[in-house]
Amino acid sequence: MSRQALIDSRFGSVICAPVYSQHHGLGSQVNVGPDEGLKKECSIYCDELISLPKTLLSNYVGSLKRDKLRDLDRALAVAIGVEGDVWE
């Protein structure tokens, strides 16, 4: 999971959040699934952000709608320890 603007940029790598089939109920995870273009229910793990060369990203799978992007913002804030509610 990464953002399209960075994928389209001149930079050689992107920061990605891995997607796994398990969900542990952590505030740093976001449930995603068929509504987002995936084959089954999964979770975005914001505690495991990694930088990957863009050449390793080969297949577009899906996208997040506004409500899921808001959930992702919150999960990223939890993962990096941002305090307060910055989305309201």
C-alpha positions as CSV (number, residue, x, y, z in Angstrom):
1,M,0.0,0.0,0.0
2,S,1.5,3.3,-1.1
3,R,0.2,6.6,-2.5
4,Q,0.0,7.1,-6.3
5,A,1.6,10.5,-6.2
6,L,4.8,9.1,-4.9
7,I,4.7,6.1,-7.2
8,D,4.4,8.5,-10.1
9,S,7.3,10.7,-8.9
10,R,10.9,10.8,-9.9
11,F,12.0,9.2,-6.6
12,G,13.3,5.7,-6.8
13,S,11.7,4.3,-3.7
14,V,8.4,4.6,-1.9
15,I,7.3,4.0,1.7
16,C,4.8,1.2,1.9
17,A,2.6,-0.4,4.5
18,P,2.3,-4.2,4.1
19,V,-1.1,-5.9,3.8
20,Y,-1.6,-9.2,5.6
21,S,-4.5,-11.6,5.8
22,Q,-4.5,-11.5,9.6
23,H,-5.9,-8.8,11.9
24,H,-5.0,-8.4,15.5
25,G,-7.3,-5.5,16.4
26,L,-4.4,-3.0,16.9
27,G,-5.1,0.7,16.4
28,S,-2.2,0.7,13.9
29,Q,-4.1,-1.7,11.6
30,V,-6.8,-1.0,9.1
31,N,-9.2,-3.6,7.8
32,V,-9.5,-3.8,4.0
33,G,-11.0,-6.3,1.6
34,P,-13.1,-6.7,-1.6
35,D,-14.6,-3.2,-1.3
36,E,-11.0,-1.9,-1.8
37,G,-10.2,-4.3,-4.7
38,L,-8.6,-7.1,-2.7
39,K,-9.6,-10.8,-3.0
40,K,-10.3,-11.3,0.7
41,E,-10.4,-9.5,4.0
42,C,-7.0,-8.3,5.1
43,S,-5.3,-5.6,7.2
44,I,-2.9,-2.8,6.5
45,Y,-0.1,-2.9,9.1
46,C,1.1,0.6,9.7
47,D,3.6,-0.6,12.4
48,E,5.6,-2.2,9.6
49,L,6.3,0.6,7.2
50,I,9.1,-0.1,4.8
51,S,10.9,1.6,2.0
52,L,10.9,-0.3,-1.3
53,P,12.4,0.4,-4.7
54,K,9.6,1.3,-7.1
55,T,10.8,-1.5,-9.5
56,L,9.4,-4.0,-7.0
57,L,5.9,-2.7,-7.3
58,S,4.4,-4.5,-10.2
59,N,0.7,-4.9,-9.9
60,Y,-2.0,-2.4,-9.0
61,V,-4.5,-4.1,-6.7
62,G,-7.0,-1.5,-5.4
63,S,-7.6,1.8,-3.7
64,L,-9.0,3.3,-0.6
65,K,-12.1,5.5,-0.4
66,R,-12.2,8.6,1.8
67,D,-13.4,6.8,4.9
68,K,-10.7,4.2,4.7
69,L,-8.1,6.9,4.0
70,R,-9.2,8.5,7.3
71,D,-8.9,5.2,9.1
72,L,-5.4,4.8,7.6
73,D,-4.5,8.4,8.8
74,R,-5.5,7.4,12.3
75,A,-3.6,4.1,12.2
76,L,-0.4,5.8,10.9
77,A,-0.8,8.4,13.8
78,V,-1.0,5.5,16.3
79,A,2.0,3.8,14.7
80,I,4.2,6.8,14.9
81,G,2.8,8.1,18.2
82,V,1.1,11.3,17.1
83,E,-1.1,12.6,19.9
84,G,-4.5,14.2,19.6
85,D,-7.3,14.1,17.1
86,V,-6.1,15.9,14.0
87,W,-8.8,14.7,11.7
88,E,-11.8,16.6,13.1
